[in-house]
Amino acid sequence: MSPVDRSHWLTIFALTLLFVSYNIANAGINHLDIEDNEFAEFEDFDVEDVVAGVASEQKNVVHEHEDPPSDEPKEVEAADEDEATVETEDNEFEHVDEDEYEGYEKDSTSKPDLKLNEGPKITFAQLPAHLRSNWESYYLELMILAGLVLYFFNFFLGRSKNQRIAETWYSAFKGPLLEKFALVGDDGKLENSQPGLMKESENVYLLWCSGRTGCEAVLFELRLLKRQDLVAMVMNIFRPQQDQVHVKVFMNDSDMDSFVMCLAAKKTATRLIREMADISVYCPEKKSAVEKFGLPTNFVLMSEIGEASTTLLDARVCSLINNIPEVIESIHFSDQYSGPKQTEDTAPSKMPEVKKMLIFNFNLPLKNGKSIVEAVEIIRPAIMLTFYCIDRVKRFRLSKEFKSKAEKNRQKVEEAFLKSTHAARAEAAAARREEKRRLEKEKILQDDDPEKQRKWEEKENKRLAKKRMPKMKAIKV
């Protein structure tokens, strides 16, 4: 072999080694990639193709330096290539039943699903629009919030106004009350550290006064509107009410005679007759106070003894009522005061405890644009009227004729009460007897002794026969 041929073959051999080493290196790298990739079995990659490519490259290099081979080797190579291409992986699904899966074709070539390599699909939730751009969805919440703010604002405003009214009234009458009573602001305790106006609630204030001849004590009660309650203020628009001052005078037993009378406005009189026990029993009839006393037309008089109303409603009292008729709500004098009427379900078994009292109800005219100070000055004569009436009632005494009439009225009321309670007691006793007989009958029927049952039936029949017999009075000769 010549040196030229030897160098030529060396060059071919070196190139062949170079290509073989390059393909082997690429095959190792791809093999590592296939092992690292979890989805390598789904990739369209075949190692045999790499080997075939290397072989073809080697042949091409050899053919560049050699003569073209004969036809037989080409046929053999073609046969080898056909044999290589026939071996496919289509037989992987031979175990699949054609009838079990619709649309399955055995001859069809399977291709790996490239979608498996894709990541999970992310879907975004449909979120509502921002609050600033969707106010109509929060109308109800906004209305509730506005209502709560308005309610609390009205609460603090109304409470402060009621407190100002009470303090103004107390400061205006503290001096006159100290002159009339020895103790002002007594709360019933032995040691009263803070005498003065007591707060019962946000709209009710109390003031106790004692230490005056003719009465045990006097209670001043300021019943103001519920300004702290927004609902009550709305209802006040449809059913108007007024701030009131109630004065209750607890008289001594020896300083008041026996009579019941009441002077009130028409609507108030109807309510008092319906609710108060002493007025509904002793003086339920309403009489006009215009002709006899010259009072306004909206006042009516309810009196048990005419002498008492004529004496106590003198010219001074009538003149004051005519001057401030919008202030006077009712004037109620009673020696049989027992409070509101009790219902039939809670009827007492004994006579209710009664007290001798003078009750005044005055309106505090804060409407029509009047200030608190002006309203307190308007009601001042009415408060002074209570002291005048205390002295008048203490000095007043009924004549013998009207005194006996008043005693007869009270005796009749007591007898009627005893009759009603006697009837109620008789009904209760009859009910207890019937219950006792029923229990006795059940006990006899549960007993297995027929002789006892027969004796009990005979006894019961005799009792019923005796009960049905007419009652006859025995006549002594």
NUTORLO-893477 format. One record per residue (C-alpha): residue number from 1; residue in three letters; y, x, z. Coordinates in steps of 0.2 Angstrom, whole numbers, always signed. Example, Ala and Ser with C-alpha at 12.3 -4.5 7.8 and 13.67 -1.06 7.14 Angstrom:
PT    n  res     py     px     pz
PT    1  ALA    -22    +62    +39
PT    2  SER     -5    +68    +36
END
This chain:
PT    n  res     py     px     pz
PT    1  MET     +0     +0     +0
PT    2  SER    +17     +7     -5
PT    3  PRO    +31     +9     +7
PT    4  VAL    +40     -4     -1
PT    5  ASP    +27    -17     +2
PT    6  ARG    +24    -11    +19
PT    7  SER    +42    -14    +24
PT    8  HIS    +42    -31    +15
PT    9  TRP    +27    -37    +25
PT   10  LEU    +35    -30    +41
PT   11  THR    +51    -40    +38
PT   12  ILE    +41    -56    +35
PT   13  PHE    +31    -53    +51
PT   14  ALA    +47    -50    +61
PT   15  LEU    +55    -66    +54
PT   16  THR    +39    -75    +58
PT   17  LEU    +39    -69    +76
PT   18  LEU    +57    -74    +78
PT   19  PHE    +55    -92    +72
PT   20  VAL    +39    -94    +82
PT   21  SER    +47    -88    +98
PT   22  TYR    +63    -99    +95
PT   23  ASN    +52   -114    +92
PT   24  ILE    +42   -111   +108
PT   25  ALA    +58   -109   +118
PT   26  ASN    +65   -125   +111
PT   27  ALA    +48   -134   +115
PT   28  GLY    +48   -128   +133
PT   29  ILE    +66   -134   +135
PT   30  ASN    +62   -151   +128
PT   31  HIS    +47   -151   +139
PT   32  LEU    +57   -149   +154
PT   33  ASP    +69   -162   +149
PT   34  ILE    +55   -174   +146
PT   35  GLU    +48   -171   +163
PT   36  ASP    +65   -173   +172
PT   37  ASN    +70   -188   +162
PT   38  GLU    +62   -204   +171
PT   39  PHE    +63   -213   +154
PT   40  ALA    +55   -199   +144
PT   41  GLU    +41   -211   +139
PT   42  PHE    +53   -223   +130
PT   43  GLU    +61   -209   +120
PT   44  ASP    +56   -207   +102
PT   45  PHE    +51   -189   +103
PT   46  ASP    +34   -180    +98
PT   47  VAL    +29   -162   +101
PT   48  GLU    +18   -162    +86
PT   49  ASP    +33   -164    +75
PT   50  VAL    +40   -148    +82
PT   51  VAL    +24   -138    +79
PT   52  ALA    +24   -145    +61
PT   53  GLY    +42   -140    +58
PT   54  VAL    +38   -122    +64
PT   55  ALA    +23   -121    +52
PT   56  SER    +33   -127    +38
PT   57  GLU    +47   -115    +41
PT   58  GLN    +34   -101    +42
PT   59  LYS    +27   -107    +25
PT   60  ASN    +44   -107    +17
PT   61  VAL    +47    -89    +23
PT   62  VAL    +30    -84    +16
PT   63  HIS    +33    -93     +0
PT   64  GLU    +49    -84     -3
PT   65  HIS    +40    -68     -5
PT   66  GLU    +24    -74    -13
PT   67  ASP    +19    -82    -29
PT   68  PRO    +17   -100    -28
PT   69  PRO     -1   -104    -23
PT   70  SER    -14   -114    -33
PT   71  ASP    -15   -133    -34
PT   72  GLU    -30   -133    -22
PT   73  PRO    -21   -127     -7
PT   74  LYS     -8   -140    -10
PT   75  GLU    -20   -154    -10
PT   76  VAL    -28   -147     +6
PT   77  GLU    -11   -147    +14
PT   78  ALA     -7   -164     +8
PT   79  ALA    -23   -170    +15
PT   80  ASP    -20   -162    +32
PT   81  GLU     -2   -169    +32
PT   82  ASP    -10   -187    +29
PT   83  GLU    -22   -184    +42
PT   84  ALA     -8   -179    +54
PT   85  THR     +2   -194    +50
PT   86  VAL    -12   -207    +51
PT   87  GLU    -14   -203    +70
PT   88  THR     -1   -214    +78
PT   89  GLU     +1   -223    +94
PT   90  ASP     -1   -241    +87
PT   91  ASN    -18   -243    +95
PT   92  GLU     -9   -243   +112
PT   93  PHE     -9   -263   +112
PT   94  GLU    -26   -266   +105
PT   95  HIS    -32   -274   +121
PT   96  VAL    -18   -288   +119
PT   97  ASP    -25   -305   +113
PT   98  GLU    -16   -311    +98
PT   99  ASP    -19   -329   +103
PT  100  GLU    -11   -326   +120
PT  101  TYR     +6   -320   +114
PT  102  GLU    +15   -330   +101
PT  103  GLY    +24   -320    +87
PT  104  TYR    +13   -304    +91
PT  105  GLU     +8   -294    +75
PT  106  LYS     -5   -281    +77
PT  107  ASP     +0   -271    +62
PT  108  SER    +18   -270    +68
PT  109  THR    +24   -253    +74
PT  110  SER    +30   -253    +92
PT  111  LYS    +47   -246    +95
PT  112  PRO    +53   -241   +112
PT  113  ASP    +66   -252   +120
PT  114  LEU    +82   -242   +120
PT  115  LYS    +91   -255   +131
PT  116  LEU    +80   -249   +146
PT  117  ASN    +90   -233   +147
PT  118  GLU   +106   -243   +149
PT  119  GLY   +113   -246   +167
PT  120  PRO   +115   -262   +176
PT  121  LYS   +127   -275   +169
PT  122  ILE   +142   -278   +180
PT  123  THR   +149   -295   +181
PT  124  PHE   +166   -299   +190
PT  125  ALA   +168   -315   +200
PT  126  GLN   +182   -327   +195
PT  127  LEU   +194   -325   +209
PT  128  PRO   +208   -338   +212
PT  129  ALA   +226   -334   +207
PT  130  HIS   +238   -325   +220
PT  131  LEU   +246   -336   +233
PT  132  ARG   +263   -334   +227
PT  133  SER   +258   -341   +210
PT  134  ASN   +247   -355   +217
PT  135  TRP   +258   -364   +231
PT  136  GLU   +252   -381   +226
PT  137  SER   +235   -378   +233
PT  138  TYR   +242   -376   +251
PT  139  TYR   +253   -391   +252
PT  140  LEU   +242   -399   +266
PT  141  GLU   +242   -382   +276
PT  142  LEU   +261   -380   +274
PT  143  MET   +264   -398   +280
PT  144  ILE   +254   -396   +295
PT  145  LEU   +263   -380   +299
PT  146  ALA   +280   -387   +297
PT  147  GLY   +275   -402   +308
PT  148  LEU   +269   -391   +322
PT  149  VAL   +285   -381   +321
PT  150  LEU   +296   -396   +321
PT  151  TYR   +286   -404   +336
PT  152  PHE   +288   -388   +347
PT  153  PHE   +306   -387   +342
PT  154  ASN   +309   -405   +347
PT  155  PHE   +299   -402   +363
PT  156  PHE   +310   -388   +369
PT  157  LEU   +326   -397   +363
PT  158  GLY   +321   -414   +371
PT  159  ARG   +316   -406   +387
PT  160  SER   +332   -396   +389
PT  161  LYS   +342   -412   +386
PT  162  ASN   +333   -422   +399
PT  163  GLN   +335   -409   +411
PT  164  ARG   +354   -408   +408
PT  165  ILE   +355   -427   +410
PT  166  ALA   +346   -426   +427
PT  167  GLU   +356   -412   +433
PT  168  THR   +373   -421   +428
PT  169  TRP   +368   -437   +437
PT  170  TYR   +363   -428   +453
PT  171  SER   +378   -417   +453
PT  172  ALA   +389   -433   +451
PT  173  PHE   +381   -443   +465
PT  174  LYS   +376   -429   +477
PT  175  GLY   +392   -431   +487
PT  176  PRO   +391   -450   +489
PT  177  LEU   +373   -449   +494
PT  178  LEU   +376   -437   +507
PT  179  GLU   +389   -448   +515
PT  180  LYS   +377   -463   +515
PT  181  PHE   +361   -454   +520
PT  182  ALA   +357   -441   +533
PT  183  LEU   +344   -433   +522
PT  184  VAL   +345   -431   +503
PT  185  GLY   +331   -424   +493
PT  186  ASP   +317   -427   +505
PT  187  ASP   +300   -424   +497
PT  188  GLY   +289   -430   +512
PT  189  LYS   +285   -412   +519
PT  190  LEU   +289   -406   +536
PT  191  GLU   +299   -391   +530
PT  192  ASN   +308   -394   +513
PT  193  SER   +313   -377   +507
PT  194  GLN   +322   -384   +491
PT  195  PRO   +329   -401   +495
PT  196  GLY   +336   -410   +479
PT  197  LEU   +330   -418   +463
PT  198  MET   +311   -417   +460
PT  199  LYS   +304   -416   +443
PT  200  GLU   +289   -427   +441
PT  201  SER   +287   -424   +422
PT  202  GLU   +297   -419   +407
PT  203  ASN   +306   -436   +407
PT  204  VAL   +304   -442   +425
PT  205  TYR   +314   -436   +440
PT  206  LEU   +314   -442   +458
PT  207  LEU   +326   -441   +472
PT  208  TRP   +321   -447   +490
PT  209  CYS   +335   -452   +503
PT  210  SER   +332   -457   +521
PT  211  GLY   +342   -458   +537
PT  212  ARG   +352   -475   +535
PT  213  THR   +352   -490   +545
PT  214  GLY   +344   -506   +538
PT  215  CYS   +331   -497   +527
PT  216  GLU   +317   -484   +529
PT  217  ALA   +321   -474   +513
PT  218  VAL   +328   -476   +496
PT  219  LEU   +320   -469   +480
PT  220  PHE   +330   -465   +465
PT  221  GLU   +319   -463   +449
PT  222  LEU   +327   -457   +433
PT  223  ARG   +316   -463   +419
PT  224  LEU   +323   -455   +403
PT  225  LEU   +317   -456   +385
PT  226  LYS   +302   -445   +380
PT  227  ARG   +313   -434   +370
PT  228  GLN   +301   -420   +371
PT  229  ASP   +288   -430   +362
PT  230  LEU   +291   -431   +343
PT  231  VAL   +279   -446   +341
PT  232  ALA   +288   -456   +355
PT  233  MET   +305   -453   +347
PT  234  VAL   +299   -459   +330
PT  235  MET   +292   -475   +339
PT  236  ASN   +309   -477   +348
PT  237  ILE   +317   -480   +330
PT  238  PHE   +306   -495   +328
PT  239  ARG   +306   -501   +346
PT  240  PRO   +322   -495   +354
PT  241  GLN   +322   -491   +372
PT  242  GLN   +335   -484   +384
PT  243  ASP   +336   -471   +398
PT  244  GLN   +335   -480   +415
PT  245  VAL   +338   -477   +433
PT  246  HIS   +327   -486   +445
PT  247  VAL   +332   -488   +463
PT  248  LYS   +319   -494   +476
PT  249  VAL   +325   -498   +493
PT  250  PHE   +311   -499   +507
PT  251  MET   +318   -512   +520
PT  252  ASN   +313   -513   +538
PT  253  ASP   +303   -528   +543
PT  254  SER   +317   -535   +555
PT  255  ASP   +331   -532   +542
PT  256  MET   +326   -544   +529
PT  257  ASP   +322   -562   +529
PT  258  SER   +308   -572   +519
PT  259  PHE   +314   -575   +501
PT  260  VAL   +310   -569   +483
PT  261  MET   +323   -569   +470
PT  262  CYS   +326   -560   +454
PT  263  LEU   +341   -559   +441
PT  264  ALA   +337   -551   +425
PT  265  ALA   +340   -551   +406
PT  266  LYS   +329   -564   +396
PT  267  LYS   +317   -551   +389
PT  268  THR   +315   -542   +405
PT  269  ALA   +313   -558   +415
PT  270  THR   +298   -564   +404
PT  271  ARG   +290   -547   +407
PT  272  LEU   +292   -548   +425
PT  273  ILE   +285   -565   +427
PT  274  ARG   +270   -559   +417
PT  275  GLU   +267   -543   +426
PT  276  MET   +274   -545   +444
PT  277  ALA   +263   -554   +457
PT  278  ASP   +277   -560   +469
PT  279  ILE   +288   -567   +455
PT  280  SER   +274   -576   +446
PT  281  VAL   +268   -584   +462
PT  282  TYR   +284   -589   +471
PT  283  CYS   +297   -591   +458
PT  284  PRO   +290   -592   +440
PT  285  GLU   +303   -604   +433
PT  286  LYS   +318   -597   +424
PT  287  LYS   +335   -604   +427
PT  288  SER   +352   -601   +418
PT  289  ALA   +364   -591   +428
PT  290  VAL   +379   -596   +417
PT  291  GLU   +385   -612   +424
PT  292  LYS   +382   -608   +443
PT  293  PHE   +387   -590   +443
PT  294  GLY   +397   -587   +427
PT  295  LEU   +386   -573   +422
PT  296  PRO   +383   -568   +403
PT  297  THR   +371   -579   +393
PT  298  ASN   +358   -566   +392
PT  299  PHE   +354   -567   +411
PT  300  VAL   +342   -579   +419
PT  301  LEU   +339   -582   +438
PT  302  MET   +322   -584   +446
PT  303  SER   +323   -589   +464
PT  304  GLU   +312   -596   +478
PT  305  ILE   +326   -601   +490
PT  306  GLY   +342   -607   +482
PT  307  GLU   +352   -603   +498
PT  308  ALA   +347   -584   +496
PT  309  SER   +353   -583   +478
PT  310  THR   +369   -592   +481
PT  311  THR   +373   -581   +496
PT  312  LEU   +368   -564   +489
PT  313  LEU   +376   -567   +472
PT  314  ASP   +393   -568   +478
PT  315  ALA   +409   -565   +468
PT  316  ARG   +409   -547   +470
PT  317  VAL   +392   -545   +463
PT  318  CYS   +395   -557   +449
PT  319  SER   +411   -548   +444
PT  320  LEU   +403   -531   +443
PT  321  ILE   +389   -538   +432
PT  322  ASN   +402   -546   +420
PT  323  ASN   +411   -529   +419
PT  324  ILE   +395   -519   +414
PT  325  PRO   +382   -531   +408
PT  326  GLU   +374   -518   +397
PT  327  VAL   +370   -507   +412
PT  328  ILE   +362   -521   +423
PT  329  GLU   +344   -523   +418
PT  330  SER   +337   -532   +433
PT  331  ILE   +340   -535   +452
PT  332  HIS   +324   -540   +462
PT  333  PHE   +324   -544   +480
PT  334  SER   +307   -548   +488
PT  335  ASP   +298   -549   +505
PT  336  GLN   +281   -551   +497
PT  337  TYR   +282   -536   +485
PT  338  SER   +264   -530   +481
PT  339  GLY   +267   -522   +464
PT  340  PRO   +259   -528   +447
PT  341  LYS   +247   -542   +446
PT  342  GLN   +229   -537   +448
PT  343  THR   +216   -543   +434
PT  344  GLU   +202   -555   +438
PT  345  ASP   +189   -541   +436
PT  346  THR   +198   -531   +451
PT  347  ALA   +202   -546   +462
PT  348  PRO   +204   -540   +480
PT  349  SER   +193   -548   +494
PT  350  LYS   +208   -549   +506
PT  351  MET   +226   -552   +505
PT  352  PRO   +236   -538   +496
PT  353  GLU   +248   -528   +507
PT  354  VAL   +266   -533   +505
PT  355  LYS   +282   -524   +508
PT  356  LYS   +300   -529   +509
PT  357  MET   +310   -521   +495
PT  358  LEU   +325   -521   +485
PT  359  ILE   +323   -515   +467
PT  360  PHE   +337   -511   +455
PT  361  ASN   +334   -507   +436
PT  362  PHE   +350   -499   +428
PT  363  ASN   +352   -493   +410
PT  364  LEU   +360   -477   +407
PT  365  PRO   +371   -480   +391
PT  366  LEU   +370   -464   +382
PT  367  LYS   +370   -472   +365
PT  368  ASN   +385   -476   +354
PT  369  GLY   +391   -458   +354
PT  370  LYS   +394   -457   +373
PT  371  SER   +392   -441   +382
PT  372  ILE   +382   -438   +397
PT  373  VAL   +397   -437   +409
PT  374  GLU   +404   -453   +402
PT  375  ALA   +387   -462   +404
PT  376  VAL   +386   -456   +422
PT  377  GLU   +403   -463   +426
PT  378  ILE   +399   -480   +418
PT  379  ILE   +384   -482   +429
PT  380  ARG   +393   -476   +445
PT  381  PRO   +398   -494   +450
PT  382  ALA   +380   -500   +448
PT  383  ILE   +374   -486   +460
PT  384  MET   +387   -491   +473
PT  385  LEU   +381   -509   +471
PT  386  THR   +364   -505   +479
PT  387  PHE   +373   -500   +496
PT  388  TYR   +383   -516   +496
PT  389  CYS   +367   -526   +493
PT  390  ILE   +357   -517   +507
PT  391  ASP   +371   -522   +519
PT  392  ARG   +371   -540   +513
PT  393  VAL   +353   -542   +514
PT  394  LYS   +352   -535   +532
PT  395  ARG   +365   -547   +538
PT  396  PHE   +358   -562   +528
PT  397  ARG   +347   -575   +537
PT  398  LEU   +340   -591   +531
PT  399  SER   +344   -608   +539
PT  400  LYS   +330   -617   +548
PT  401  GLU   +326   -629   +534
PT  402  PHE   +324   -615   +521
PT  403  LYS   +315   -604   +533
PT  404  SER   +302   -617   +536
PT  405  LYS   +301   -620   +517
PT  406  ALA   +298   -601   +514
PT  407  GLU   +284   -601   +528
PT  408  LYS   +276   -616   +520
PT  409  ASN   +276   -607   +503
PT  410  ARG   +268   -592   +510
PT  411  GLN   +255   -602   +520
PT  412  LYS   +250   -611   +504
PT  413  VAL   +248   -595   +494
PT  414  GLU   +237   -588   +508
PT  415  GLU   +226   -604   +508
PT  416  ALA   +224   -604   +489
PT  417  PHE   +219   -585   +490
PT  418  LEU   +207   -589   +504
PT  419  LYS   +199   -604   +493
PT  420  SER   +198   -593   +478
PT  421  THR   +190   -579   +488
PT  422  HIS   +178   -591   +497
PT  423  ALA   +173   -598   +480
PT  424  ALA   +170   -580   +474
PT  425  ARG   +160   -576   +490
PT  426  ALA   +150   -592   +488
PT  427  GLU   +145   -588   +470
PT  428  ALA   +140   -570   +476
PT  429  ALA   +130   -577   +490
PT  430  ALA   +121   -589   +478
PT  431  ALA   +118   -575   +466
PT  432  ARG   +110   -565   +480
PT  433  ARG    +99   -580   +485
PT  434  GLU    +93   -582   +468
PT  435  GLU    +89   -564   +466
PT  436  LYS    +79   -564   +482
PT  437  ARG    +69   -579   +476
PT  438  ARG    +65   -571   +460
PT  439  LEU    +59   -555   +468
PT  440  GLU    +48   -566   +480
PT  441  LYS    +41   -575   +465
PT  442  GLU    +36   -559   +456
PT  443  LYS    +28   -553   +471
PT  444  ILE    +17   -569   +473
PT  445  LEU    +12   -569   +455
PT  446  GLN     +7   -551   +456
PT  447  ASP     -5   -555   +471
PT  448  ASP    -22   -560   +466
PT  449  ASP    -24   -572   +480
PT  450  PRO    -23   -590   +472
PT  451  GLU    -21   -598   +490
PT  452  LYS     -5   -589   +493
PT  453  GLN     +2   -594   +476
PT  454  ARG     -3   -612   +479
PT  455  LYS     +6   -613   +496
PT  456  TRP    +22   -604   +488
PT  457  GLU    +23   -617   +474
PT  458  GLU    +21   -632   +486
PT  459  LYS    +35   -624   +497
PT  460  GLU    +46   -622   +482
PT  461  ASN    +43   -640   +475
PT  462  LYS    +48   -647   +492
PT  463  ARG    +64   -637   +492
PT  464  LEU    +69   -642   +475
PT  465  ALA    +65   -661   +479
PT  466  LYS    +76   -660   +495
PT  467  LYS    +90   -652   +485
PT  468  ARG    +89   -666   +472
PT  469  MET    +90   -680   +485
PT  470  PRO   +107   -688   +487
PT  471  LYS   +117   -683   +503
PT  472  MET   +120   -697   +515
PT  473  LYS   +131   -698   +530
PT  474  ALA   +125   -703   +547
PT  475  ILE   +134   -718   +554
PT  476  LYS   +135   -719   +573
PT  477  VAL   +134   -737   +580
END
